[in-house]
Amino acid sequence: MRKFTITAIAVMALAITGVASAALVPGVFDPDHTGCPTATYSSPWLHLAKNCATTTNAAAGADITGVTGTFTSASFTLASTTQCQGGSPRFDIVTTVKTYFLGCNNVIPVVNADGTATYTFTAATIAAGGNQVEVPTGTITSADVLIDVQGTADLRDITLNDVKQVPVPVVKGNANQCKHGGWKTFTNPHFKNQGQCVKHMNALKNQAKHALKHG
């Protein structure tokens, strides 16, 4: 599994620990610092891009947090079937047995009325697709969704074990950073005093909680 470096979600940055369960954490795998992969979220779309050659050791995706139990199903909807390039995008499902790769080309998509395409991974759909990959067995230890070929992919309605996964906007910083004169160091936004800084940070924290609750 590729662990992704956290990148921005909407207007708030993912930078706080304790991300709740059943959530996506968009990011990039870019050990050589090429800058070519990007992962951003603008509801309802997770936009993944790899703007360099497929052979480049880089990927864009999102870790899936709070996963427990054994694998039963996974799915995502692409903006178009043309965004399925080889085995990307795909799920990487890591279990106590091994790592399983579930690529968009391993199942037959359902093309929706709006032109989007839904890819569902179950024992039945994998069999219908020709059993190109194994159905994951064992207890899930981690999971992600990613692209590692040159191109872009716009995904929505990402699910794992029938649980919808959505990015959680989390604030960069917290109220504690406002104390002991810390409020003076902020420039965007700028605060007039510590109280204003604390109020702003708490408001962002509440927005993040609301986003998680209402998905």
C-alpha positions in Angstrom: 0.0 0.0 0.0 1.2 3.5 -0.8 0.9 5.9 2.2 -0.2 9.3 0.9 1.2 12.6 1.9 -1.8 14.7 3.0 -2.9 17.4 0.6 -5.6 20.2 0.7 -9.3 19.6 0.9 -11.4 22.5 -0.3 -10.3 25.6 1.5 -9.1 23.9 4.7 -6.0 21.8 5.0 -5.8 18.4 6.5 -3.3 18.8 9.2 -4.8 17.7 12.5 -4.6 14.2 14.0 -7.6 12.1 15.0 -9.4 11.9 11.7 -12.7 10.0 12.4 -13.6 6.7 11.0 -15.1 6.0 7.6 -13.3 8.9 5.9 -11.1 9.5 3.0 -7.8 11.3 3.5 -6.7 12.6 0.0 -2.9 12.8 -0.6 -0.1 12.0 -2.9 2.7 9.4 -3.0 5.7 11.3 -4.4 9.0 10.1 -2.9 11.1 11.9 -5.6 9.3 15.2 -5.1 8.3 15.5 -8.7 5.2 17.5 -7.9 3.3 15.7 -10.7 0.5 13.9 -8.7 -2.3 15.9 -7.1 -5.3 14.9 -5.0 -8.1 17.4 -4.2 -11.7 17.2 -3.2 -14.6 19.5 -4.2 -17.9 17.9 -3.2 -18.9 15.4 -4.4 -15.7 14.7 -6.5 -12.4 13.4 -5.5 -10.1 14.7 -8.3 -6.9 12.7 -8.8 -4.2 13.5 -11.4 -0.8 12.2 -12.4 0.7 14.8 -14.7 3.8 12.8 -15.6 4.7 9.5 -17.3 3.2 6.3 -15.9 6.7 5.0 -15.3 7.3 7.8 -12.7 7.2 6.5 -9.2 4.3 8.6 -8.0 0.6 8.3 -7.4 -2.4 10.3 -6.3 -5.2 8.9 -4.1 -6.7 8.8 -0.7 -6.3 6.6 2.3 -9.5 5.1 3.7 -9.6 5.4 7.5 -11.5 3.4 10.1 -11.7 0.2 8.1 -12.4 -3.0 10.1 -13.4 -6.6 9.5 -13.3 -8.6 6.2 -13.9 -7.4 2.7 -17.4 -7.6 1.3 -17.6 -4.9 -1.3 -16.2 -1.7 -2.7 -17.3 0.8 -5.3 -16.7 4.2 -6.9 -18.3 6.2 -9.7 -16.1 7.8 -12.4 -17.0 10.9 -14.3 -16.6 8.8 -17.5 -15.5 5.3 -18.6 -12.7 7.0 -20.5 -11.1 7.8 -17.1 -10.5 4.0 -16.6 -7.0 3.5 -17.9 -5.8 0.0 -17.4 -6.0 -0.8 -13.7 -6.4 2.8 -12.6 -8.2 4.0 -10.6 -8.1 1.1 -8.3 -8.6 0.0 -4.7 -5.6 -1.3 -2.7 -7.0 -3.5 0.0 -4.3 -4.7 2.5 -5.3 -7.6 4.7 -3.7 -10.0 7.1 -3.2 -12.3 4.1 -1.7 -9.9 1.5 -2.4 -6.8 -0.6 -5.2 -7.0 -3.2 -5.5 -4.7 -6.2 -9.0 -4.1 -7.5 -8.8 -2.1 -10.7 -11.5 -0.5 -12.8 -10.7 -2.8 -15.6 -11.4 -5.9 -13.5 -15.2 -5.4 -13.4 -17.9 -4.4 -15.9 -19.1 -0.9 -15.1 -22.7 0.3 -15.0 -23.0 3.4 -17.2 -25.5 5.8 -15.6 -27.9 8.2 -17.3 -25.7 11.2 -16.7 -22.7 9.5 -18.4 -20.9 8.6 -15.2 -19.9 5.0 -14.7 -20.1 3.0 -11.4 -17.6 0.2 -10.7 -18.6 -2.3 -8.0 -16.3 -4.9 -6.6 -17.9 -8.0 -5.0 -17.3 -11.7 -5.4 -20.1 -11.7 -8.0 -18.9 -8.7 -10.1 -15.3 -9.9 -10.0 -16.4 -13.3 -11.3 -18.5 -11.6 -14.0 -15.4 -9.7 -15.0 -13.5 -12.9 -15.7 -11.9 -13.4 -12.3 -8.9 -11.2 -13.3 -8.2 -10.5 -9.6 -8.8 -12.3 -6.3 -11.5 -11.4 -3.9 -9.8 -10.0 -0.8 -9.7 -12.4 2.2 -8.5 -12.0 5.7 -8.9 -9.0 8.0 -8.5 -5.6 6.5 -5.6 -3.7 8.0 -5.6 -0.7 5.6 -7.1 0.5 2.3 -6.8 3.2 -0.3 -8.0 4.3 -3.7 -5.6 5.7 -6.2 -4.3 6.3 -9.7 -0.7 5.6 -10.7 -0.9 6.0 -14.5 -0.6 9.2 -16.4 -4.0 11.0 -16.6 -6.8 12.1 -14.4 -9.8 10.5 -12.6 -12.8 12.1 -10.9 -14.4 9.8 -8.4 -17.5 10.1 -6.3 -19.7 7.8 -4.2 -16.7 5.9 -2.9 -17.7 3.0 -0.7 -16.0 0.2 1.2 -18.1 -2.5 2.8 -21.2 -0.5 2.0 -19.9 2.5 4.0 -19.7 5.7 2.0 -16.3 7.3 2.3 -16.0 11.1 2.2 -13.1 13.5 2.9 -13.3 15.2 6.3 -12.3 18.9 6.2 -10.0 19.4 9.2 -8.6 22.7 10.4 -4.9 23.6 10.1 -3.9 24.4 13.6 -6.0 24.6 16.8 -7.0 27.0 19.5 -4.0 26.2 21.6 -1.8 27.8 19.0 -3.5 31.1 19.7 -2.1 31.2 23.3 1.1 32.7 24.6 1.1 35.3 21.8 0.7 32.7 19.1 -2.3 34.6 17.7 0.2 37.3 16.6 2.0 35.0 14.2 -1.1 34.3 12.0 -1.2 36.3 8.8 -4.1 34.6 6.9 -6.3 35.3 8.6 -4.9 38.1 10.8 -6.2 38.4 14.3 -6.5 41.4 16.6 -6.3 39.5 19.8 -6.1 36.0 21.3 -9.9 35.8 21.8 -10.6 36.4 18.1 -8.0 33.7 17.2 -9.6 31.1 19.5 -13.1 31.9 18.3 -12.0 31.4 14.7 -10.2 28.1 15.4 -13.2 26.7 17.3 -15.5 27.7 14.5 -13.4 25.8 12.0 -13.3 22.8 14.3 -17.1 22.8 14.5 -17.4 23.0 10.7 -15.2 20.0 10.4 -17.3 18.0 12.9 -20.5 19.1 11.1 -19.0 17.9 7.7 -18.1 14.5 9.2 -21.6 14.1 10.7 -23.5 15.0 7.6 -21.0 13.7 5.0 
